[in-house]
């Protein structure tokens, strides 16, 4: 899709569109064609954006809740009104099939609507203090106040919705935000900037800066941005945290999510279809895409063939084709790496049941078995359409296999046994356990985040609002209780 305009798409500097000191070309991952150019702000523009965020912080946190909620409602409505256009933009810059882009836009619509609702009920609480003699005639009022302006660094794989998960909670609590979208996928974030500019948010409440990754370190170090919210790769995220030891840092990093299929699950074909779909959706470029499939031996002979059939039914091709399930990965270099990891697994003893090849940036949906736990296709995040199957004897071995990972984002457990479900919730070292479905399920209002190498902090609208704020206590003395 050709989106090239006579002039580059502008950056948003303190709520205003501006051309930059340079430009950045955006390419369609499927065929490498150039789809747009965007303005890259210079140092002076970045400074104005940061200064404006710091300068408006006190004013913005004092705005009435109804004003912030109204702005968020407007954004939600406009995203819905421009849904078709936004979906085409996401597919153009990211390469995901159009049906997944449409789903992403719907989620972003919900994120801003939920944020508007939470803004109106984001209050404090009252605590009487006379449980001890020293607190007689005293009462504490606790409320939450923003930690300060937010630097939101977003990845390429969800160029609208993961931006929304940073912008909406920030605006809900009255914290200015500077968004740095991924250089490969800045278009949806810039379109969101257009919609943000239609609101009555104060100047400086938002900026969208399509900068290169190498230009991020100065923003991370800037003391005027006391909160850093990063979604992306682990090595980059942890290095940012190390560079900002006195800041409040939220890291949503990677994973190698496991789906466990236990012997009591009645619909093995349905489980296979869900796992095949969500191992390959977004071409596997989701931190909660299924990567590891752990199957109880009692059902393996029935389940594995069903999974093979379901994977083979995943259709690749032009992401604008409505029949296509799996588009390209972000670029050809990523495709080369994914296939190299598959080849490494095969050299170590794994078997390829289907797939294992690529054409350009498109990797054929791949199913592996007999994968050694030490190879990268099992132990690391492959971030591609590759599933690796392991057969285990019993629940304890299955859960131990899930936990034998450097990551801990989400896990799915296909079981009907409520006792096993509670056991999974207690034992699995992950931020979220999904019972009866794949680990890829995420509701945008629920807390979302990981353990171990998968990061720190939580997203999900209300959880993020809490994370972006801190408690402030006022004690009233000499009052009648």
Secondary structure, DSSP 8 states (H G I E B T S, - for coil): -----SS-B-EEETTEEE--SEEEEEE-TTT--EEEEEEE--HHHHHHHHHHHHHHHHHHHTS-HHHHHHHHHHHHHHHHHTHHHHHHHHHHHH---HHHHHHHHHHHHHHHHHHHHHHHH---EEEE-TTSGGGTTEEEEEEEEE-S-EEEE--STTTTHHHHHHHHHHHHHT--EEEE--TT--HHHHHHHHHHTTS---TTSEEE----GGGHHHHHH-TT--EEEEES-HHHHHHHHHH-TTSEEEEE-----EEEE-TT-S-HHHHHHHHHHHHHGGGG-STTS--EEEEEHHHHHHHHHHHHHHHHT--BS-TTSTT--B---S-HHHHHHHHHHHHHHHHTT-EEEE---EETTEE--EEEES--TTSHHHHS---SSEEEEEEESSHHHHHHHHHSSSEESEEEEE---HHHHHHHHHH--SSEEEETS-TT---TTS-B--EETTEES-BSHHHHHHHTEEEEEEEEES---
